[in-house]
Amino acid sequence: MPRGMFKSRTFRRIKVKVPGNTVKLHYRRRKPSKAHCASCGKVLSGVPRELPLKMKNMAKTKKRPERPYGGVLCSACSRQLIKQKVRKISDFSTLNKEDKALFNTRA
């Protein structure tokens, strides 16, 4: 009889052939769901789908892409966001002091 915690489907069942030529059930934790983009919801590429124990031992560069917003936004959304920020900065830099003061006051 399995222990109570193994009766639910939290753990996946794996059939393993053990020495003695018998097949036994082993229980392993399920992998977490895939990482999704915070903006559009698309599945992120380059982000592994591993258990926290394996992720802990992984190098930081293996856990997510090395770009701004890597592991949070997909490449298309991060590109779009960076373009928006650059446009905002360039628009802001062309304004004179009085107009900049209007932007800084928030009600």
C-alpha positions in Angstrom: 0.0 0.0 0.0 1.3 3.4 -0.9 1.7 6.1 1.8 -1.1 8.6 2.0 0.9 11.4 0.4 1.5 9.2 -2.7 -2.2 8.5 -3.2 -2.9 11.9 -4.8 -1.7 12.8 -8.2 0.8 15.4 -6.8 3.5 12.8 -7.4 3.8 11.1 -10.8 4.2 7.4 -11.0 7.2 5.9 -12.7 7.7 2.2 -13.4 11.3 1.2 -12.6 12.9 -2.2 -13.2 14.8 -2.9 -10.0 17.5 -5.6 -9.5 15.7 -8.9 -9.1 13.9 -8.3 -12.4 10.7 -6.9 -10.7 9.0 -3.7 -11.8 8.2 -1.3 -9.0 6.4 2.0 -8.8 8.6 5.0 -7.9 7.0 8.4 -7.1 8.6 11.6 -8.3 7.4 15.2 -8.0 5.8 16.7 -11.1 7.7 19.4 -13.0 6.4 23.0 -12.6 4.5 24.6 -15.5 6.3 26.4 -18.2 7.2 30.1 -17.7 5.0 32.5 -19.6 5.5 36.1 -20.8 4.1 38.7 -18.3 2.8 40.8 -21.1 1.3 38.5 -23.8 1.3 35.1 -22.1 3.4 33.3 -24.7 5.6 30.4 -23.4 9.1 31.7 -22.8 11.9 30.0 -24.7 15.3 29.6 -22.9 13.8 29.1 -19.5 14.1 25.5 -18.2 11.2 23.7 -16.7 12.9 22.0 -13.8 12.3 21.3 -10.1 13.5 23.9 -7.6 16.2 21.5 -6.4 17.7 21.3 -9.9 17.2 25.0 -10.6 19.2 25.8 -7.4 22.2 24.0 -8.7 22.0 25.5 -12.2 24.1 28.5 -13.2 22.3 31.8 -13.4 22.9 32.1 -17.2 21.2 28.7 -17.7 18.0 29.8 -15.8 17.0 32.6 -18.1 18.2 34.5 -21.2 20.8 37.1 -20.6 19.0 40.2 -21.9 16.9 42.9 -20.3 13.7 41.4 -19.0 15.0 37.9 -19.7 12.8 35.3 -18.0 10.0 37.8 -17.6 9.1 39.0 -21.1 9.3 37.2 -24.4 11.8 38.7 -26.9 9.1 40.5 -28.9 7.5 42.2 -25.9 10.9 43.2 -24.4 11.9 44.7 -27.8 8.6 46.6 -27.9 9.0 47.8 -24.3 12.6 49.0 -24.9 11.5 50.9 -28.0 8.7 52.6 -26.0 11.1 53.6 -23.3 13.6 55.1 -25.9 10.8 57.0 -27.6 9.7 58.4 -24.2 13.2 59.5 -23.3 13.9 61.1 -26.7 10.5 63.0 -26.5 11.3 64.1 -23.0 14.8 65.3 -23.9 13.5 67.7 -26.6 11.2 69.5 -24.2 12.2 72.8 -22.4 12.4 73.3 -18.6 8.8 74.5 -18.2 7.3 71.5 -20.0 9.5 69.1 -18.1 8.2 70.6 -14.8 4.6 69.8 -16.0 5.5 66.2 -16.4 7.1 66.0 -12.9 4.2 67.3 -11.0 1.7 64.5 -10.3 -1.6 65.0 -8.7 
